[in-house]
C-alpha cells in the first residue's frame, strides 16, 4: 500500500540549507519537530516515528478513493476547560492527527481534489504567530511552518476559517465533513478569549445548518473513510504500538512489585503512571481501572479510592500512550503475592481462554472478533464446568462474562469504532484479547469463588500466519506473577 502512492511523495519538506539553518536555531513550534527535537525525532518525521512521506500517503489514498469534485474538511479538537482558565491537557482529534500530525487546537485541514501531480490542494487553517499570546501560552507553529514543515500548499489564519470555508465548499459537489460534537463547540464558553475567538462552527450558517440543509451540499461522513485506512496499521505504527506495549508491560512489572496490603488503589495507579512516564509515555491512554477485591466486579471501576486487602486479587486495566498510540492491557494478581487455590482455579480458566483466542488472531484463520468472542465464551463455559460451577441460565454472558472478548486498538483505545467486529481480521489490524470472569456474591455459586473478578488482556497484531503480542512483557503466567510480586 505504501509503495503504490510513492509517485506522489516528496520525502521531506522543501527546505533550503539556509531555511533549515534559520529554523534549527531560531524557530519555535507548538509541538516537537525533527529540527528542534533531534533526540526524539528523525529527519523528515512530522511526529515521532511517522514521516512526512507516510502522512502524504494517507492523504493521497483518501483523496484517490473520492469522486471528482470533492473536498475534505477535517477539524481539530478545541481546548477543553475544567473550570475558568484552567484547561485539561490537550489531546488532538485522532482523525485530524492521522491526516496531518498537527497538534494544536482550533485548527482545520482542507483537501481539495484536483488534477495536479499531488492529486489535491492542501490548505491548513492554524493560529498565526503572536508574541504576546505565546509569552503566556507557549509557542505556536504559525502559518509559514504549516507550509514548510507540514506540507500545506496554503496556510490561512484560523480566525478566517468560518468565512473562507463557505466559499470553498460552495464550489464542490461532494463535501466530506464530520460535525463537531457539542463538547467541542461549547468547550471554551468560560474561557477568557471565548468572545474574541473566530474559529467557530457556530458562527457560520454553513455549520449551524443541519446536515442536508441548503447552506451547502449535504456533507458526507468523513470519519468512516479515514477509519478504513486506520484499521490496517503501517509498519511505523506497529513499531510505535510495540513500544507502547513494552513501556506498559514494564510498568506492570514494577507495579506488581510495589503492590502489598498496605497500599491504596490510587497509590498503585500513581505507581503505574509514574513508571510509564519515566519510560517515555506521555500520558495514560485512558483512566485506569485499579480494582481490589470485589471492586473488580464493576467493569469500569475507576474510583480507585479503596485500600487493598490481604488475600484479595487486584485487577488493573491500564496502558500508557506513546507518541499518539495507545496500549490497553489488563492483568490480575494477588495483593499479597500468592494466589489462593480458588483464585488460581478461576485464573487458569481465563488464562486458557486468553491464550487459545490469541492463537486465532491470524489472517489465515479467517475469523472476526465476534467469532473469536464465541470461542472465548465456549472455553469459559468448559472451564467453569471442569470446576463444577453450574452458571444460572444466561448468567455467563449476563454477569460472569458480560463484555466482548476484544476491540480494535490504535490511536484511540477503542479504535475505529465504525468498523464492525463482524469483519474478518486482516494482517496489520491490531486488537485486544480480553476474556474475563466475574463471580457475583450469589449463593448460586460456591462461596470460595464469590467476589472474585479476573480479566487478562493483551494487545495483538494480526499476522498472516502468526499473531504478534505487543503486551508480551507484562507477566500473566501464575508462576511469573508470583515470582514478580515477591522479588
KEKE-244507 format. One record per residue (C-alpha): x, y, z; residue number from 0. Coordinates in steps of 0.5 Angstrom, whole numbers, plus 500, padded with zeros to 3 digits. Layout:
// residues N
+-----+-----+-----+-----+
!  xx !  yy !  zz ! seq !
+-----+-----+-----+-----+
!   X !   Y !   Z ! NUM !
...
+-----+-----+-----+-----+
This chain:
// residues 487
+-----+-----+-----+-----+
!  xx !  yy !  zz ! seq !
+-----+-----+-----+-----+
! 500 ! 500 ! 500 !   0 !
! 506 ! 505 ! 502 !   1 !
! 509 ! 503 ! 495 !   2 !
! 503 ! 505 ! 491 !   3 !
! 503 ! 512 ! 492 !   4 !
! 510 ! 514 ! 492 !   5 !
! 510 ! 517 ! 486 !   6 !
! 506 ! 523 ! 489 !   7 !
! 511 ! 524 ! 495 !   8 !
! 517 ! 529 ! 497 !   9 !
! 520 ! 525 ! 502 !  10 !
! 522 ! 532 ! 506 !  11 !
! 519 ! 539 ! 506 !  12 !
! 523 ! 543 ! 501 !  13 !
! 527 ! 547 ! 506 !  14 !
! 534 ! 550 ! 503 !  15 !
! 540 ! 550 ! 507 !  16 !
! 539 ! 557 ! 509 !  17 !
! 532 ! 556 ! 511 !  18 !
! 534 ! 550 ! 515 !  19 !
! 539 ! 553 ! 519 !  20 !
! 535 ! 559 ! 521 !  21 !
! 529 ! 554 ! 523 !  22 !
! 534 ! 550 ! 527 !  23 !
! 537 ! 556 ! 531 !  24 !
! 531 ! 560 ! 532 !  25 !
! 524 ! 557 ! 531 !  26 !
! 519 ! 555 ! 536 !  27 !
! 514 ! 551 ! 534 !  28 !
! 507 ! 549 ! 538 !  29 !
! 510 ! 541 ! 538 !  30 !
! 516 ! 538 ! 537 !  31 !
! 520 ! 538 ! 530 !  32 !
! 526 ! 534 ! 528 !  33 !
! 529 ! 540 ! 527 !  34 !
! 528 ! 542 ! 534 !  35 !
! 528 ! 536 ! 538 !  36 !
! 533 ! 531 ! 534 !  37 !
! 533 ! 527 ! 541 !  38 !
! 526 ! 525 ! 540 !  39 !
! 525 ! 525 ! 532 !  40 !
! 529 ! 523 ! 526 !  41 !
! 530 ! 528 ! 520 !  42 !
! 524 ! 528 ! 516 !  43 !
! 519 ! 526 ! 521 !  44 !
! 513 ! 530 ! 522 !  45 !
! 511 ! 527 ! 529 !  46 !
! 516 ! 522 ! 533 !  47 !
! 516 ! 515 ! 529 !  48 !
! 512 ! 518 ! 523 !  49 !
! 515 ! 521 ! 517 !  50 !
! 512 ! 526 ! 512 !  51 !
! 512 ! 521 ! 507 !  52 !
! 507 ! 517 ! 511 !  53 !
! 503 ! 523 ! 512 !  54 !
! 503 ! 524 ! 505 !  55 !
! 501 ! 517 ! 503 !  56 !
! 495 ! 517 ! 508 !  57 !
! 492 ! 524 ! 505 !  58 !
! 493 ! 521 ! 498 !  59 !
! 490 ! 515 ! 499 !  60 !
! 484 ! 518 ! 502 !  61 !
! 483 ! 523 ! 496 !  62 !
! 484 ! 517 ! 491 !  63 !
! 478 ! 514 ! 494 !  64 !
! 474 ! 520 ! 493 !  65 !
! 470 ! 522 ! 487 !  66 !
! 472 ! 528 ! 483 !  67 !
! 469 ! 535 ! 485 !  68 !
! 471 ! 533 ! 492 !  69 !
! 473 ! 537 ! 498 !  70 !
! 475 ! 534 ! 505 !  71 !
! 475 ! 538 ! 512 !  72 !
! 478 ! 536 ! 518 !  73 !
! 478 ! 539 ! 524 !  74 !
! 482 ! 539 ! 531 !  75 !
! 479 ! 539 ! 538 !  76 !
! 479 ! 545 ! 542 !  77 !
! 482 ! 547 ! 548 !  78 !
! 477 ! 544 ! 554 !  79 !
! 477 ! 547 ! 561 !  80 !
! 475 ! 544 ! 567 !  81 !
! 474 ! 551 ! 570 !  82 !
! 475 ! 558 ! 569 !  83 !
! 482 ! 559 ! 565 !  84 !
! 484 ! 552 ! 568 !  85 !
! 485 ! 547 ! 562 !  86 !
! 485 ! 540 ! 561 !  87 !
! 492 ! 537 ! 558 !  88 !
! 490 ! 538 ! 550 !  89 !
! 489 ! 531 ! 546 !  90 !
! 488 ! 532 ! 539 !  91 !
! 483 ! 529 ! 535 !  92 !
! 485 ! 523 ! 532 !  93 !
! 483 ! 523 ! 525 !  94 !
! 485 ! 530 ! 524 !  95 !
! 492 ! 528 ! 527 !  96 !
! 492 ! 522 ! 523 !  97 !
! 492 ! 526 ! 516 !  98 !
! 497 ! 532 ! 518 !  99 !
! 500 ! 531 ! 525 ! 100 !
! 499 ! 538 ! 527 ! 101 !
! 498 ! 538 ! 535 ! 102 !
! 495 ! 545 ! 536 ! 103 !
! 487 ! 546 ! 538 ! 104 !
! 483 ! 551 ! 534 ! 105 !
! 486 ! 548 ! 527 ! 106 !
! 483 ! 545 ! 521 ! 107 !
! 485 ! 542 ! 515 ! 108 !
! 482 ! 542 ! 508 ! 109 !
! 484 ! 538 ! 502 ! 110 !
! 481 ! 540 ! 495 ! 111 !
! 481 ! 534 ! 490 ! 112 !
! 485 ! 537 ! 483 ! 113 !
! 489 ! 535 ! 477 ! 114 !
! 495 ! 537 ! 480 ! 115 !
! 501 ! 532 ! 481 ! 116 !
! 500 ! 531 ! 488 ! 117 !
! 492 ! 530 ! 487 ! 118 !
! 490 ! 535 ! 491 ! 119 !
! 491 ! 542 ! 494 ! 120 !
! 492 ! 542 ! 502 ! 121 !
! 490 ! 548 ! 506 ! 122 !
! 491 ! 549 ! 513 ! 123 !
! 488 ! 554 ! 518 ! 124 !
! 492 ! 555 ! 524 ! 125 !
! 493 ! 560 ! 529 ! 126 !
! 498 ! 565 ! 527 ! 127 !
! 505 ! 567 ! 531 ! 128 !
! 503 ! 572 ! 536 ! 129 !
! 509 ! 574 ! 541 ! 130 !
! 504 ! 577 ! 547 ! 131 !
! 500 ! 570 ! 547 ! 132 !
! 506 ! 566 ! 546 ! 133 !
! 509 ! 569 ! 552 ! 134 !
! 503 ! 567 ! 556 ! 135 !
! 501 ! 560 ! 553 ! 136 !
! 507 ! 558 ! 549 ! 137 !
! 510 ! 557 ! 542 ! 138 !
! 505 ! 557 ! 536 ! 139 !
! 507 ! 554 ! 530 ! 140 !
! 505 ! 559 ! 525 ! 141 !
! 503 ! 560 ! 518 ! 142 !
! 510 ! 559 ! 515 ! 143 !
! 511 ! 553 ! 518 ! 144 !
! 505 ! 550 ! 517 ! 145 !
! 507 ! 550 ! 509 ! 146 !
! 515 ! 549 ! 510 ! 147 !
! 514 ! 543 ! 516 ! 148 !
! 507 ! 540 ! 515 ! 149 !
! 507 ! 541 ! 507 ! 150 !
! 501 ! 545 ! 506 ! 151 !
! 500 ! 549 ! 500 ! 152 !
! 497 ! 555 ! 503 ! 153 !
! 496 ! 557 ! 510 ! 154 !
! 491 ! 561 ! 513 ! 155 !
! 489 ! 565 ! 520 ! 156 !
! 484 ! 560 ! 523 ! 157 !
! 480 ! 566 ! 525 ! 158 !
! 478 ! 567 ! 518 ! 159 !
! 476 ! 559 ! 517 ! 160 !
! 469 ! 561 ! 518 ! 161 !
! 469 ! 566 ! 513 ! 162 !
! 473 ! 562 ! 508 ! 163 !
! 470 ! 555 ! 508 ! 164 !
! 463 ! 558 ! 506 ! 165 !
! 466 ! 560 ! 499 ! 166 !
! 471 ! 554 ! 499 ! 167 !
! 465 ! 549 ! 500 ! 168 !
! 460 ! 552 ! 495 ! 169 !
! 465 ! 550 ! 489 ! 170 !
! 464 ! 543 ! 491 ! 171 !
! 459 ! 537 ! 489 ! 172 !
! 462 ! 533 ! 495 ! 173 !
! 463 ! 535 ! 501 ! 174 !
! 466 ! 530 ! 507 ! 175 !
! 466 ! 533 ! 514 ! 176 !
! 464 ! 531 ! 521 ! 177 !
! 460 ! 535 ! 525 ! 178 !
! 464 ! 537 ! 532 ! 179 !
! 461 ! 534 ! 538 ! 180 !
! 457 ! 539 ! 543 ! 181 !
! 463 ! 539 ! 548 ! 182 !
! 468 ! 541 ! 542 ! 183 !
! 463 ! 547 ! 540 ! 184 !
! 462 ! 549 ! 548 ! 185 !
! 469 ! 548 ! 551 ! 186 !
! 471 ! 555 ! 551 ! 187 !
! 465 ! 558 ! 554 ! 188 !
! 468 ! 560 ! 560 ! 189 !
! 475 ! 562 ! 557 ! 190 !
! 477 ! 569 ! 558 ! 191 !
! 478 ! 569 ! 550 ! 192 !
! 472 ! 566 ! 548 ! 193 !
! 468 ! 572 ! 546 ! 194 !
! 474 ! 574 ! 541 ! 195 !
! 475 ! 567 ! 538 ! 196 !
! 473 ! 567 ! 531 ! 197 !
! 475 ! 560 ! 530 ! 198 !
! 468 ! 557 ! 531 ! 199 !
! 463 ! 552 ! 528 ! 200 !
! 457 ! 556 ! 531 ! 201 !
! 458 ! 563 ! 528 ! 202 !
! 457 ! 561 ! 520 ! 203 !
! 451 ! 559 ! 517 ! 204 !
! 455 ! 553 ! 514 ! 205 !
! 456 ! 550 ! 520 ! 206 !
! 450 ! 551 ! 524 ! 207 !
! 446 ! 548 ! 519 ! 208 !
! 444 ! 541 ! 520 ! 209 !
! 446 ! 536 ! 515 ! 210 !
! 443 ! 536 ! 509 ! 211 !
! 441 ! 544 ! 509 ! 212 !
! 441 ! 549 ! 503 ! 213 !
! 447 ! 552 ! 506 ! 214 !
! 452 ! 548 ! 503 ! 215 !
! 452 ! 541 ! 499 ! 216 !
! 450 ! 536 ! 504 ! 217 !
! 456 ! 533 ! 508 ! 218 !
! 458 ! 526 ! 507 ! 219 !
! 461 ! 523 ! 513 ! 220 !
! 469 ! 523 ! 513 ! 221 !
! 471 ! 519 ! 519 ! 222 !
! 468 ! 512 ! 516 ! 223 !
! 473 ! 513 ! 510 ! 224 !
! 479 ! 515 ! 515 ! 225 !
! 478 ! 509 ! 519 ! 226 !
! 478 ! 504 ! 513 ! 227 !
! 485 ! 507 ! 513 ! 228 !
! 487 ! 507 ! 520 ! 229 !
! 484 ! 500 ! 522 ! 230 !
! 490 ! 497 ! 518 ! 231 !
! 497 ! 499 ! 521 ! 232 !
! 503 ! 501 ! 518 ! 233 !
! 510 ! 498 ! 520 ! 234 !
! 512 ! 505 ! 523 ! 235 !
! 505 ! 505 ! 527 ! 236 !
! 506 ! 498 ! 529 ! 237 !
! 513 ! 500 ! 532 ! 238 !
! 510 ! 505 ! 536 ! 239 !
! 505 ! 501 ! 539 ! 240 !
! 510 ! 495 ! 540 ! 241 !
! 514 ! 501 ! 544 ! 242 !
! 507 ! 503 ! 548 ! 243 !
! 506 ! 496 ! 550 ! 244 !
! 513 ! 495 ! 552 ! 245 !
! 513 ! 501 ! 556 ! 246 !
! 507 ! 499 ! 560 ! 247 !
! 509 ! 492 ! 561 ! 248 !
! 515 ! 494 ! 564 ! 249 !
! 511 ! 499 ! 568 ! 250 !
! 506 ! 493 ! 570 ! 251 !
! 512 ! 489 ! 573 ! 252 !
! 514 ! 495 ! 577 ! 253 !
! 507 ! 496 ! 580 ! 254 !
! 507 ! 488 ! 582 ! 255 !
! 513 ! 489 ! 586 ! 256 !
! 510 ! 495 ! 589 ! 257 !
! 504 ! 492 ! 591 ! 258 !
! 502 ! 490 ! 598 ! 259 !
! 496 ! 490 ! 603 ! 260 !
! 499 ! 497 ! 606 ! 261 !
! 497 ! 500 ! 599 ! 262 !
! 491 ! 504 ! 597 ! 263 !
! 489 ! 503 ! 590 ! 264 !
! 490 ! 510 ! 588 ! 265 !
! 498 ! 509 ! 590 ! 266 !
! 498 ! 503 ! 585 ! 267 !
! 495 ! 508 ! 580 ! 268 !
! 500 ! 513 ! 581 ! 269 !
! 506 ! 508 ! 581 ! 270 !
! 504 ! 505 ! 574 ! 271 !
! 503 ! 512 ! 572 ! 272 !
! 510 ! 514 ! 574 ! 273 !
! 513 ! 508 ! 571 ! 274 !
! 510 ! 509 ! 564 ! 275 !
! 512 ! 517 ! 564 ! 276 !
! 519 ! 515 ! 566 ! 277 !
! 520 ! 510 ! 560 ! 278 !
! 517 ! 515 ! 555 ! 279 !
! 510 ! 515 ! 555 ! 280 !
! 507 ! 522 ! 555 ! 281 !
! 500 ! 520 ! 559 ! 282 !
! 495 ! 515 ! 561 ! 283 !
! 491 ! 512 ! 555 ! 284 !
! 485 ! 512 ! 559 ! 285 !
! 483 ! 513 ! 566 ! 286 !
! 486 ! 506 ! 569 ! 287 !
! 482 ! 501 ! 573 ! 288 !
! 485 ! 499 ! 579 ! 289 !
! 480 ! 495 ! 583 ! 290 !
! 482 ! 491 ! 589 ! 291 !
! 478 ! 485 ! 591 ! 292 !
! 470 ! 485 ! 589 ! 293 !
! 471 ! 492 ! 586 ! 294 !
! 473 ! 488 ! 580 ! 295 !
! 466 ! 486 ! 579 ! 296 !
! 465 ! 493 ! 576 ! 297 !
! 467 ! 493 ! 569 ! 298 !
! 469 ! 500 ! 569 ! 299 !
! 471 ! 502 ! 576 ! 300 !
! 475 ! 508 ! 576 ! 301 !
! 474 ! 511 ! 583 ! 302 !
! 481 ! 508 ! 585 ! 303 !
! 480 ! 510 ! 592 ! 304 !
! 480 ! 504 ! 597 ! 305 !
! 485 ! 500 ! 601 ! 306 !
! 488 ! 494 ! 598 ! 307 !
! 487 ! 488 ! 603 ! 308 !
! 491 ! 482 ! 604 ! 309 !
! 488 ! 476 ! 601 ! 310 !
! 485 ! 479 ! 595 ! 311 !
! 486 ! 480 ! 588 ! 312 !
! 488 ! 486 ! 585 ! 313 !
! 485 ! 487 ! 577 ! 314 !
! 489 ! 493 ! 574 ! 315 !
! 487 ! 495 ! 567 ! 316 !
! 491 ! 501 ! 565 ! 317 !
! 496 ! 503 ! 559 ! 318 !
! 501 ! 509 ! 557 ! 319 !
! 500 ! 513 ! 551 ! 320 !
! 506 ! 513 ! 547 ! 321 !
! 507 ! 518 ! 541 ! 322 !
! 500 ! 518 ! 540 ! 323 !
! 499 ! 511 ! 540 ! 324 !
! 495 ! 507 ! 546 ! 325 !
! 496 ! 501 ! 550 ! 326 !
! 491 ! 497 ! 553 ! 327 !
! 493 ! 492 ! 558 ! 328 !
! 490 ! 488 ! 564 ! 329 !
! 493 ! 484 ! 569 ! 330 !
! 490 ! 481 ! 575 ! 331 !
! 495 ! 479 ! 581 ! 332 !
! 495 ! 477 ! 589 ! 333 !
! 495 ! 483 ! 593 ! 334 !
! 500 ! 479 ! 598 ! 335 !
! 504 ! 476 ! 592 ! 336 !
! 501 ! 469 ! 593 ! 337 !
! 494 ! 466 ! 589 ! 338 !
! 490 ! 462 ! 593 ! 339 !
! 487 ! 455 ! 590 ! 340 !
! 481 ! 458 ! 589 ! 341 !
! 484 ! 464 ! 586 ! 342 !
! 488 ! 460 ! 582 ! 343 !
! 483 ! 456 ! 579 ! 344 !
! 479 ! 461 ! 576 ! 345 !
! 485 ! 465 ! 574 ! 346 !
! 487 ! 459 ! 570 ! 347 !
! 480 ! 459 ! 566 ! 348 !
! 481 ! 466 ! 564 ! 349 !
! 489 ! 465 ! 562 ! 350 !
! 487 ! 459 ! 558 ! 351 !
! 481 ! 463 ! 554 ! 352 !
! 486 ! 469 ! 553 ! 353 !
! 492 ! 464 ! 550 ! 354 !
! 487 ! 460 ! 546 ! 355 !
! 484 ! 466 ! 543 ! 356 !
! 491 ! 469 ! 541 ! 357 !
! 493 ! 463 ! 537 ! 358 !
! 487 ! 465 ! 533 ! 359 !
! 489 ! 472 ! 531 ! 360 !
! 492 ! 471 ! 524 ! 361 !
! 489 ! 472 ! 517 ! 362 !
! 490 ! 465 ! 516 ! 363 !
! 484 ! 463 ! 521 ! 364 !
! 479 ! 468 ! 517 ! 365 !
! 476 ! 470 ! 524 ! 366 !
! 472 ! 476 ! 526 ! 367 !
! 473 ! 479 ! 533 ! 368 !
! 466 ! 477 ! 534 ! 369 !
! 467 ! 469 ! 532 ! 370 !
! 473 ! 470 ! 537 ! 371 !
! 469 ! 472 ! 542 ! 372 !
! 464 ! 466 ! 541 ! 373 !
! 470 ! 462 ! 542 ! 374 !
! 472 ! 465 ! 549 ! 375 !
! 465 ! 464 ! 551 ! 376 !
! 465 ! 457 ! 550 ! 377 !
! 472 ! 456 ! 553 ! 378 !
! 470 ! 460 ! 559 ! 379 !
! 464 ! 455 ! 560 ! 380 !
! 468 ! 449 ! 559 ! 381 !
! 473 ! 452 ! 564 ! 382 !
! 467 ! 453 ! 569 ! 383 !
! 464 ! 446 ! 568 ! 384 !
! 471 ! 443 ! 570 ! 385 !
! 471 ! 447 ! 577 ! 386 !
! 464 ! 444 ! 578 ! 387 !
! 461 ! 451 ! 577 ! 388 !
! 454 ! 451 ! 574 ! 389 !
! 452 ! 458 ! 572 ! 390 !
! 445 ! 460 ! 572 ! 391 !
! 441 ! 461 ! 566 ! 392 !
! 444 ! 466 ! 561 ! 393 !
! 449 ! 468 ! 567 ! 394 !
! 455 ! 467 ! 563 ! 395 !
! 454 ! 473 ! 558 ! 396 !
! 450 ! 477 ! 563 ! 397 !
! 454 ! 477 ! 569 ! 398 !
! 460 ! 472 ! 569 ! 399 !
! 463 ! 475 ! 563 ! 400 !
! 459 ! 481 ! 560 ! 401 !
! 464 ! 484 ! 556 ! 402 !
! 466 ! 483 ! 549 ! 403 !
! 473 ! 479 ! 548 ! 404 !
! 476 ! 485 ! 545 ! 405 !
! 476 ! 491 ! 540 ! 406 !
! 481 ! 495 ! 535 ! 407 !
! 486 ! 499 ! 538 ! 408 !
! 491 ! 504 ! 535 ! 409 !
! 491 ! 512 ! 536 ! 410 !
! 484 ! 511 ! 540 ! 411 !
! 484 ! 506 ! 546 ! 412 !
! 477 ! 504 ! 543 ! 413 !
! 480 ! 505 ! 536 ! 414 !
! 476 ! 505 ! 529 ! 415 !
! 469 ! 505 ! 532 ! 416 !
! 465 ! 505 ! 526 ! 417 !
! 469 ! 498 ! 524 ! 418 !
! 464 ! 492 ! 525 ! 419 !
! 467 ! 487 ! 530 ! 420 !
! 464 ! 482 ! 525 ! 421 !
! 469 ! 484 ! 520 ! 422 !
! 474 ! 478 ! 518 ! 423 !
! 481 ! 480 ! 521 ! 424 !
! 487 ! 482 ! 516 ! 425 !
! 494 ! 483 ! 517 ! 426 !
! 496 ! 489 ! 520 ! 427 !
! 490 ! 490 ! 525 ! 428 !
! 491 ! 491 ! 532 ! 429 !
! 486 ! 488 ! 537 ! 430 !
! 485 ! 487 ! 544 ! 431 !
! 484 ! 480 ! 547 ! 432 !
! 481 ! 480 ! 554 ! 433 !
! 477 ! 475 ! 557 ! 434 !
! 474 ! 475 ! 564 ! 435 !
! 471 ! 472 ! 570 ! 436 !
! 467 ! 476 ! 575 ! 437 !
! 463 ! 471 ! 580 ! 438 !
! 458 ! 475 ! 584 ! 439 !
! 456 ! 475 ! 591 ! 440 !
! 451 ! 470 ! 590 ! 441 !
! 449 ! 463 ! 594 ! 442 !
! 448 ! 460 ! 587 ! 443 !
! 456 ! 460 ! 586 ! 444 !
! 461 ! 457 ! 591 ! 445 !
! 463 ! 462 ! 597 ! 446 !
! 470 ! 461 ! 596 ! 447 !
! 469 ! 464 ! 589 ! 448 !
! 465 ! 469 ! 590 ! 449 !
! 467 ! 477 ! 590 ! 450 !
! 473 ! 475 ! 585 ! 451 !
! 474 ! 479 ! 579 ! 452 !
! 479 ! 477 ! 574 ! 453 !
! 481 ! 480 ! 567 ! 454 !
! 487 ! 478 ! 562 ! 455 !
! 488 ! 483 ! 557 ! 456 !
! 493 ! 483 ! 551 ! 457 !
! 495 ! 487 ! 545 ! 458 !
! 495 ! 483 ! 539 ! 459 !
! 498 ! 485 ! 532 ! 460 !
! 494 ! 480 ! 527 ! 461 !
! 499 ! 477 ! 523 ! 462 !
! 499 ! 473 ! 516 ! 463 !
! 500 ! 466 ! 520 ! 464 !
! 503 ! 468 ! 527 ! 465 !
! 500 ! 473 ! 532 ! 466 !
! 504 ! 478 ! 535 ! 467 !
! 503 ! 480 ! 542 ! 468 !
! 505 ! 487 ! 544 ! 469 !
! 504 ! 486 ! 551 ! 470 !
! 508 ! 480 ! 552 ! 471 !
! 513 ! 484 ! 557 ! 472 !
! 507 ! 484 ! 562 ! 473 !
! 507 ! 478 ! 566 ! 474 !
! 501 ! 473 ! 566 ! 475 !
! 503 ! 466 ! 568 ! 476 !
! 502 ! 465 ! 575 ! 477 !
! 509 ! 463 ! 577 ! 478 !
! 511 ! 469 ! 573 ! 479 !
! 507 ! 474 ! 577 ! 480 !
! 508 ! 470 ! 584 ! 481 !
! 516 ! 471 ! 582 ! 482 !
! 515 ! 478 ! 580 ! 483 !
! 511 ! 480 ! 586 ! 484 !
! 516 ! 477 ! 591 ! 485 !
! 522 ! 480 ! 588 ! 486 !
+-----+-----+-----+-----+
